[in-house]
């Protein structure tokens, strides 16, 4: 993205959004009310308990014909097709990480050995074309895979994000967007990260991504926050352009009385799947996450199970993300 485009975005989008301006007929509350905790819960349990205990290329459920990441992709595609979306598949070649049990407990992954098998994995896209400004693209993304080096259900990391943007896609299925809205499900827990391939391909095509919102581990928090029933969300950003999106997350949380304990934090360098896009030159990017530094005691462990997920927190973070997307879409 060139400096002139960034300046134009900041001049046009930021004042209307951060002053709390909204269209005279504000449809956003109606859409927020359609985010359904039952849909979120059912999806999380489907992807992190039954029928899929894991989502990785190197695990196949006994008696099944395809590995569990392929089954995850098929389920996502079926959901999207039922809501009228076409799905584009972007092929990538990945390997499962090795496990080094000598490393700290939450970070036992290691590079795969040179002779480790390679597997096809896919980025999945569903796309809405804007009726007024179709060349301006708002991108939502989440990684759909669970850890390839250990048997963790990956409920918070990251079935919650996978299901959150699916729920946003469901709610927006009949929405006539002003700008284009793209949904991307990538893979982060295998190597190489497939968000890197997605970002490189967007750059090669010259896609005008005006905002990138990564949804990862929303609702994941410390035991103290769980005990106190706090509903947390932290918006991470790397660049000044990302800060404007973090400010927007705080604005919509207040404007629509969503009720999150909303905060933001700046990374020293790009990270997670939004960071893949920052490194490719798309600086207007954020990640929504439950805590930072990430404080879930079961991170990357077998205890990251669906029954631990705070569905209300996930619903609230999903609503805030949706509100930000709609504010961006409906800005002058």
Secondary structure, 3 states (H helix, E strand, C coil): CCHHHHHHHHHHHHHHHHCCCCCCCCCHHHHHCCCCHHHHHHHHHHHHCCCCCCCCCCCCCCCCCCCHHHHHHHHHHHHHHHCCCCCEEEEEEEECCEECCCCCCCCCEECCCCCCCCEEEEEEEEEECCCCEEEEEEEEEEECCCCCCCCCCCHHHHHHHHHHHHHHHHHCCCCCCCEEEEEEEECCCCECCHHHHHHHHHHHHCCEEEEEEEECCCCCCCHHHHHCCCCEEEEEECCHHHHHHHHHHHHHHHHCCCCCEEEEEECCCCCHHHHHHHHCCCCCEEEEECCCCCCCCCCCCCCCCHHHCCHHHHHHHHHHHHHHHHHHHHCC
